Structures are given as structure tokens and as C-alpha cells.
Amino acid sequence: MKIRVAFVCWGNICRSTLSESVFTYKVKEKGLSDQFVIDSFATSTEEIGNPPHRGTVNKLKEVGIPLVPHRAKQISFSDYDNFDYIIGMDSINIKYLNRMLKGDPDGKVSKLLDYTSRKGADIADPWYTGNFDATYRDVNEGCDALLAYILEQK
């Protein structure tokens, strides 16, 4: 049975797509690709159908991580049963996820940095900050910690 992970941010063009690509790369590096299903979603409808932000694409190129081809899409309650981990990027995403996913009845929703020593911290949205370097550092740290946590649970 595959481990199913969904990353979620506001528009699904910056942080969640960055996380999807970074996590996919880390899983592949460990030779575990066949054991995971990894995807990303938005809580809003603003960017539906759009590709990852150029800042996300450029940062991934800079660090040598392949971009997972993706078009922004919104998460819905019908997606809830398809994932084991639903990972939000910040407090507002968590608020909307809990509303959209009917209160998270199975406890699948958490923040990416909850798996690090910075539990509860938000990953800043580079759409507003313009700082894809800081966002990448946080996403990279969170993905390392999330993967380690998942592998410990197996």
C-alpha cells in the first residue's frame, strides 16, 4: 500500500508545488518512489490551471531538483480519502483545510514545519515576500523531517 502525501498552499503555484517537487526528489533519492503518491493542491481558486510560479521553477533549477509537471488545482473533501498526510504551509491554509475537509475527522492535516523543531511555524509565501530562498530552506527542512517521520512510522 502506497503512502499518499498532499501538499497544500493558497494558490498551488509556489510553496505546495515547491514541496511536491522537493519531496518527490527526496523520495526518489532514497529509492522509494514506488512506495509513494505525491501531489499538491490549493485552498483557493485563484490560480486554477496555472503552472508553477517562475520563482519556484527558477529555485528548483538553481538547486538541481527537477520540477514535477503540475497545474494548480483546488483540494476538496472528495480528495480527503485519497491521502494519508495533508500538509499545509501556514496557519491560514490549515484554517481553510479544516473548513474544506469537514474538520479533518481522521487527523490527516498538519503544517509542514510541524515535523521539525519549529512545530507550529509557518512557511512564508514567496508570492508576497519574493524570497524563494527562505521558502526553499523551510520547505527543504520540512520535507526532510516529514520523510524521516513517515519512514519511522512504517
C-alpha positions in Angstrom: 0.0 0.0 0.0 1.4 3.4 -1.0 1.9 6.3 1.3 -0.1 9.2 0.0 1.1 12.8 0.6 -0.6 16.0 -0.5 1.0 19.5 -0.1 -1.4 22.5 0.1 -0.9 26.2 -0.1 -3.1 29.1 -1.1 -2.7 29.1 -4.9 -0.8 25.8 -5.6 1.9 27.6 -7.7 4.6 28.4 -5.1 5.0 26.6 -1.8 3.0 23.4 -2.4 4.4 22.8 -5.9 7.9 23.5 -4.5 7.2 21.0 -1.7 5.8 18.4 -4.1 9.0 18.6 -6.3 11.4 18.6 -3.3 9.6 15.7 -1.6 9.4 13.7 -4.8 13.1 14.2 -5.3 14.0 13.1 -1.8 11.8 10.0 -2.1 13.4 9.1 -5.4 16.9 9.7 -3.9 16.1 7.0 -1.3 14.8 4.6 -4.0 11.3 4.8 -2.5 9.3 6.3 -5.5 7.2 3.1 -5.9 6.0 3.5 -2.3 4.6 7.0 -2.5 1.9 9.0 -4.2 2.7 12.7 -4.0 0.6 15.6 -5.2 -0.2 19.3 -4.4 -3.3 21.4 -4.2 -4.6 24.9 -3.4 -7.2 26.1 -0.9 -8.2 28.9 -3.2 -9.4 29.0 -6.8 -7.3 32.0 -7.9 -4.6 30.1 -9.8 -6.5 27.0 -11.0 -4.9 25.7 -14.2 -1.8 27.8 -13.9 1.8 26.3 -13.9 4.2 26.7 -11.0 5.4 30.2 -10.4 8.6 31.2 -12.2 10.3 31.8 -8.8 9.6 28.2 -7.9 10.8 26.9 -11.2 14.0 29.0 -11.0 14.8 28.0 -7.4 14.4 24.3 -8.3 16.7 24.7 -11.3 19.2 26.5 -9.1 19.4 23.6 -6.6 19.2 20.9 -9.2 15.8 19.4 -8.3 13.5 18.5 -11.2 10.2 20.3 -11.4 7.2 17.9 -11.1 4.9 19.0 -14.0 1.8 20.4 -12.4 -1.2 22.7 -13.0 -2.8 24.3 -10.0 -6.0 22.6 -8.6 -8.1 23.1 -5.6 -8.5 20.4 -2.9 -11.9 19.2 -2.0 -13.4 16.8 0.5 -13.6 14.2 -2.2 -9.7 14.2 -2.1 -9.6 13.6 1.6 -9.8 9.8 1.4 -7.0 9.7 -1.2 -4.3 10.9 1.1 -2.7 9.8 4.4 -0.9 13.2 5.0 -2.4 16.6 4.0 0.4 19.1 4.6 -0.5 22.8 4.8 2.1 25.6 4.6 0.7 28.1 7.1 -2.0 28.8 9.6 -4.4 30.2 7.1 -4.1 27.1 4.9 -4.8 25.0 8.0 -7.9 27.0 8.8 -9.2 26.6 5.3 -8.3 23.0 5.1 -10.2 22.2 8.3 -13.2 24.0 6.9 -13.0 22.4 3.4 -12.2 18.9 4.9 -15.0 18.9 7.4 -12.9 19.4 10.4 -10.2 16.8 9.4 -12.1 13.8 11.0 -9.1 11.4 10.6 -6.4 13.8 11.8 -4.5 13.9 8.5 -3.9 17.7 8.3 -0.7 19.3 9.7 1.8 22.0 8.8 5.0 21.1 7.1 7.2 22.6 9.8 5.3 20.6 12.5 7.7 17.8 11.7 10.7 20.0 12.6 11.9 21.6 15.8 9.9 24.6 14.7 6.5 23.0 15.3 3.6 25.4 14.5 5.8 27.7 12.4 4.5 29.0 9.0 6.3 28.8 5.7 6.3 32.3 4.3 4.5 32.8 1.0 7.1 33.9 -1.6 4.3 35.3 -3.7 4.3 38.2 -1.2 7.8 38.1 0.2 9.6 37.5 -3.1 12.1 35.4 -1.1 12.2 32.0 -2.7 15.5 31.2 -1.0 14.0 31.4 2.5 10.9 29.4 1.4 13.1 26.8 -0.2 15.2 26.4 3.1 12.0 25.9 5.1 10.5 23.5 2.5 13.7 21.5 2.4 13.9 21.3 6.1 10.2 20.3 6.4 10.4 17.7 3.6 13.5 16.1 5.3 11.7 15.9 8.6 8.4 14.7 7.1 10.1 11.9 5.2 12.0 10.8 8.3 8.8 10.8 10.3 6.9 8.8 7.7 9.7 6.3 7.4 9.7 5.9 11.2 6.0 5.1 11.1 6.4 2.2 8.6 
